[in-house]
Amino acid sequence: MWFRQDLRLGDNPALLAAAATGAPVICAYVLDDVSPGVWKRGGASRWWLHHSLASLDRDLKRQGGALTLLAGDARDVIPALVRKTGARAVYWNRRYEPWARTRDEAVKRTLKQGGIEARSFNGSLIVEPWDIPTKTGAPYKVFTPFWKALQAGHAPSEPAGRPARLNLIKGPHGDALEDLDLLPQSPDWAGGLREHWTPGEEAAHDRLAGFIANRIEAYAGTRNLPGRHGTSRLSPHLHFGEISPRQVWHRVRQSGLAASDGGRTYLSEIGWREFSYNLLYHFPDLPDANFQPRFDRFEWTGGPAQLKAWTRGQTGYPIVDAGMRELWRTGWMHNRVRMIAASFLVKDLFIDWRQGEAWFWDTLVDADLASNAASWQWSAGSGADAAPYFRIFNPVTQGEKFDPDGDYVRKWIPELHGLGAKQIHAPWTADSAELARAGVRLGTDYPEPVVDHAEARKAALAAFEKIKDAA
């Protein structure tokens, strides 16, 4: 059993199929950072992976097995493991990243040429991307019809539990988890991640249960309020496969809340995840190339100093900076603020969306190639079903609307804690007396805005107008 982004025992199709053979099962994980085209995991994602692997290993040991850890090119590692163990079959759940598809096809081809059974399964999506075409046979490029089609014809079956009988045996000695070098050492910057997250299958189900019990009914109204704990925060658990979308879907339905505003809205977010993978599968250059080629002509004029200000949460726009600091501290950012921060990078600072995508890839615990690429292209206006190029988020009015009391900003930008709700999203509008009472010296305690949003918006609209009609 070759584990990948399916680090769980429950509702794991490949594991269930392996168990059903009755043969002894060796469980293995390969850290493959070297296959051609691979997007090597970022720092926050590696931290999560370390702890998720540790959790899975503990679960397997309770069943009499263990997780054999190996590192290298899986095209070589998996066949070598087969030869070493005498295994007659290898089972795994599919991945959909372009490099993973190419690698997995090579592994399957090598195994079959050697007379080894090689079977793959769907363990991470509700519907396979090739099973949900439009009426013309083309892939969906717009979310709403995709979501309608999924609900109408592809509602997920009941999730399976853990295998009733699992004849686990320990595999050959592999690498120690510590030797995979997944954790930060010097400096250890992961204190905020440890404080906010518990990776693993059990933790994923606990988080889902808490969300359904306490927050899902109000989700439609609170999911856009970063100062409230209104979202499920299941995204990293879903990414690493500690819980399956089928399990989430049916737990929501079993709660009796699927038809509520909150339940419907939440399930549609699962739909967006599916849509992102559908796009990545059919358009494998999505993470690297503008989905709409006319954006190839867009002039990105932002420089390193502005990018540095954005990554450090020092742009002078509090809602943007709060989000970037939350990201650095916790490995996660509220989705509404992700959109605001992304719009600001692309449409206020004129920095290529791929630089924002790369930063998120390194710093998010839920860094997911499909969702990250699709979301950044949506924000830039260059993607499928994208926000129109002229939709430019105003960071001040967005902050006032979604963080009206300033609680989110105060949490992550304590130097502005003393400002009132009227000034906290635009501290440069406060008079000298208000700033003095709040103990804020603009340009010293907190930066002046790196750009004037009104001027940046005009420039962005003019730049987008130049490429509007390009082929």
N, C-alpha and C positions, 0 to 999 in steps of 0.2 A: 504494500500500500504506500504509494508515493504521495505524501501530504504536500500541499502547496498553499493556496489561499483558502483553505477549508479546514482550519485548525480546530476541529470539533469532532465529537463522537456521535452526536445526535443528528438525524436527518442528513447523513453523509452518504450519498448514493454509491460512491466507489467503495467505501468501507463496508457498507451493507452487502454489496455484491461479492467482495472478497470473502467476507464472513460466510456467505451462503454457500461457498464452494466446500466448506468444511475443512479445507487445507490449513495448515499453520500459516499465520500471517505475520510478516515482519513489517514494521512501520518505519518509514524513513522520511527525512526531510533534507533537501539539497539547497543550500544557499548558493544560488547561481547568479553571480554578479558579472560573469564574463562571457556569456553567450552573445553572439553578434547582435548589435542593436539594443541590448538590454538597457533599460532605465534603472540604474543602480539606486537602491532605496536611499532616501534622505535620512538625516540623522534622527529625526523624531520617529519616523517609521521603523528604523532599525531598533530603537529603544523598545517600541511596542512589540516588535517581532520577538525580541529576546524573551520578554515576559510571557508572551503568548505561547512560545515553544516550551517554556518551563512549565506552564499550566497544562499543556497537552501531555507532556511527558509524565507529569504526576498522575493524570487521569489514566494513562496507559499502564503505568506501573501498578495501579490499583487492580488492573485487569490481568496482571501477570506478564505484561510486556514492557516495552520501553521504546523511546524514540531514538533511532539511529540518525545522528546528525553528520552531514557531510558537506563539503564545500567544493565548488568547481563547476565546470561546464557539464550540465546534466546530460548532454549527448554522450559524454564519456563516463560520467559517474554512475548513471543508472545501469547501463549494460555491464559495467565492471562489478557493480553490486550483485547483479543477477548471476554472473559467473562465479562470484565468491560464495554465494549462498546456495546455488543450485535451484533457485526459484524457477518455476515454470510459467509464471504469469506476473504481470505488473498492471495494477489498476490505479487510476487517478481521476480527479475531477478537472474539467477543462479550465483553461485560462484563455483570454481573448485579446490580450495585448499582441501587437503584430510580431514582436520578437519571440514571444512565448509560443504562438501558433507555429511559427517556422521551426523552433526548437523541438516542440512536441511531435510534430510530423516526422522530424528526423529521428527522434528517439523511437517512435512507434515503428518506423521503417526498419531500423536496425534490429529491434527486438524480433519483429516478425521474420526477418531474414534468418535469424538464428533459431527459429522454431519456437519462440516465446510468445505466449498470448499477451496481447497489449490491448487494454480496453479503457476508454475514457467516458466520462459521464458529465451531466450537467449538475453541478453542485452549488452554483452561485447565482443563477438567474431564474426568474419565473418562466421565461420563454427564451429559447435559443434564437439568436439574431436571424438565422436563416429560416425560421419557422413563422415569421410574422411580416411577410411582404405586403405591399399595397396591392390593390386590385390589378395594377399593371405589372406586378412582379418586381417593381423597383423597391428599394428600401425607403422607409419613412424618413422624412427630413423635417417634419413638423410634429411637435409633441402631442397636441390635442387629438388628431386622428390616430396617432400611435396608441395613446392611452385608451381611447375608445375601443380600438381593435383588441388590445390586450384584455380589457375587462370583458368584452363580448365573447371572445373565443379562446382565451388562454388563462382563465382563472386557475391558480395553482391547485394541485391535488393536495390532500392532507399530508403534512410532513410526517416522516417516519421517525421513530425513536432511535435509541441506540441498538446495535445488534443484540439480539437475545442471546446468541451464542457467538463468542469471539475467541477463537483459538490462537491467542497471541503468543509469539515466542520472541525472545530477544535476538536482535540481529547482531552482526559483527561489531566489534568496537569501532566507533567513529570518532568524530571530533567532540571535545567537551564544549558545552554551550559557551563558556567564557572564551574559548579559543576562536569562536566566530567573530569576536571583536565587534559586537553589535552595540555595546554600551559606550557612552562618552566617558573618557578617563580624566584627561587633564586639559581643560577644566571639566568637572562634572556639572553640566548645565541642566540636568534632568530633574532637579528638585521639584519644579512646578509640575512636571509630568507625573512624578510619583504622588504628588499631593492630590491631583485631580482625577487620576485614572487607575483602574484595576483591569488589566487585560485578562482574557480567558473566557472560556465558554460559560462557566457559572456566573461570572460577573456580567456577561452580556444578557443572560436571561433575567438576572436581578434588575438590571437597568431597564429592560423592557417592561417588566412587571411593575416597577415603580412609576414608569411613565404612564402606563395604562391606568393604574389605580389613581394617580394624582393629577395628571396634566393633559391627557389626550382630549378630554371633553372641551377644554378651553384652548386647544392648540391652534385652531383657526384664527383666534383673536390675539394670542400671545406669542406666536412663533416669530413675529417680526420685532419683538421687543427685547433687545439684547440685555437690558437690565433685569429681566425676569428669567427664571429657570423654566422656560416654557417648551423647550424642544426635548427630543428623546436622547440626543447625543449618542446614538447607536452607530453612527457612520464608521468609526474605526473598527467596531466589532463586526459590522457587515463586510468591511473591506477585507479583513483578515479571515473571514469565514468562521468566526466563533459562533455566529448565529446565521441562519439562512433566511433569505427573504420570504420563503414559504412559511417558516416558523413565525416570522413577524406578522405576515398577512393573516394567518389563521388565529394567532393570539388576539389580534385586533378584532377579528370577526367573532371569536368566542366571547369576547368581552361584552358583546351587544352594542358596541359603540361605533361600529363601522359605518352606520348610516348617519351618524351625527356629523355636524359640520367639521368638528375636529377630526373624527375618524376618516371621513372622506378626504379631507385635505392631507392628512398624514399618509394615507395609502397612495395618494397621487405623488408624494415625494418618493416613495418606493418606485413609482412609475418613472419618475425622472431619472433615477439611477438606471433602470432598465433601458430607457431611451438613450442615455449616454453610452452604454455598452453597445447598443444597436448601431449608433453612429461610428464608434471606434471600430467595430467589426467590419462594417461596409466601407468605411473611409479611414484606412489605417494610418494615413499621414495626419490625422486630426491633431495630434499633439505638437506637430512641427510646422504645419503649413496652414495658411489661411484657407478656411473652407470656401470662402468667396474670393476668388483670385483677384478681384479688383483691389482688394486691400494690400496686394503686393506692391502697389504704387504709393501707398500711404507713407508719408515722410515722418519718421520717428525722430524727433529733434531733442528729446530729453537726454540729459547727461548723467554721469556717474554720481555727481553730488546730489541730484534730486532723487535718484534711485536709493542712495544711502539714507537720505532723510526719510523716505517712505519705509524702508525696511526697519529702521530704528524707531519708528513712531515719533518722528520729529518734523512733521510737515507743517505744524501750526494749525491744523484742522483737527479739533479734538476727537470727533467721532472716528476719523481715519486712524489717528494715532492710538486711540484706545484699542481699536481692533488689532492693530499691528503689535501692540504690547501684550494683549491677551494671547495672541498667536505665539509670540516668543516665550511667554511664561508657561503656557499650558499646552502648546501643540495643537490648539484648536481655536477657531474664530466663529462667532455667531454668523449664520448664513446671510442675514440682512447686511451685516457689516462687511462681510466678504464682498458683496456686490458693490457697496459704497467704496470700499478701498480699491477694488479692481477698476471701477469707473474712474476714480481719481488718478490712478497710475496711468491709465491709457489716455484719458480725455482731458485731464488737467495738466499732467506732466509730460504727455506725448512720449511715453516709454512703451516699447513693444510689449504686447501682452505676454510674449514668451518669456520675458524676464520675470514677470510676476508669476507665471506658471512655475518657473524653476524655483523661485523663492518658496512658494507654497509647497512644492514637491519636497523640499528639504525640511520644512518646519512643521508641516501638518502631520499629526498622528494618523489621520484618515486620508493621507495622500493617495489618491486613486487615479490612475492614468486616464481612464474614461471620464470620470466626473470632473477632474481638474481641467482637462483639456476642453471639454464641452462647455464648462462654466466660464472659463476665461475667454473663449471665443464668443460666447453669448454676451459677456460684458463688453467686449471690444466692438461688437457689432459685426464681426467677420464670420460668425459661425452659422450653423443650421439653426433655424428657429431663433435667431438672435434678437437681442434688443435692438431696435432701430438705431442707426448711427447717431441720430439726433437726440436720443434719450441719454442725457448727461446728468447724472445725479448731482444735485447741489448738496455738498457735505454739511452745510449749515442747516438747511431746511430738513434734510434727512435726519439729522441729529435731533432737531426740535420735534419732529413728528414721532420718531420711534424711541427716543430717550428723553421724553418731555421734561422730566425732573432732573436729568443729568446724572442719574445714579450710576449708569454704566461708565460714563466718562470719569466720574470721581473715583470709581474703583480702580481704574487702570491708569489714571493720570492724577495722582494725589496732589501734585503741585497746584492743581486747579480746584481743589476741594472747597475752598472758601468762596468761590464765585456762585452767584445765584443762577437759577434756571434760565433767566433771560440772557445772561452773558456767557454761560459756560460753553456753548457751542460756537461762539464767535467772540473770544476774549478780547480781541482788538477793538471791539465796539464798546467795551466798558470804559468809563472815564477814569481819570487818574485816581480819584478818591475811591472808587469801587475796587480798582486794582490794588490800591494800598491797603484797604480793609481786608482784602482776600490774601494779602501777602504775595502778590504775583508781580514780578517784574518781567514784562514781555521782552524777549530777546535775551534774557538771562535765566530765569526760572523755566520759561516755556517759550519756544520760538515764535517769531512772527511768521505769518503764512509764507510758504515758499513761492506761491503764485497767487495772483488775484483770480478768484474763481470766475468772476464775470468776464474778465478779459480772456482767460483760458477757454471758456466756453465759446466765445466768439471765434477764437482762433481754431478750435476744434471743428466747429460747424463749417468754417471756410475750408479747412483741410479736407473734411469729408465730402464737401460739395465737389471738390476737384475730381474725386474718384467715383462719384455716384453713378455715372453713366458708363464707366469703363467696363469693357467686356471681361 
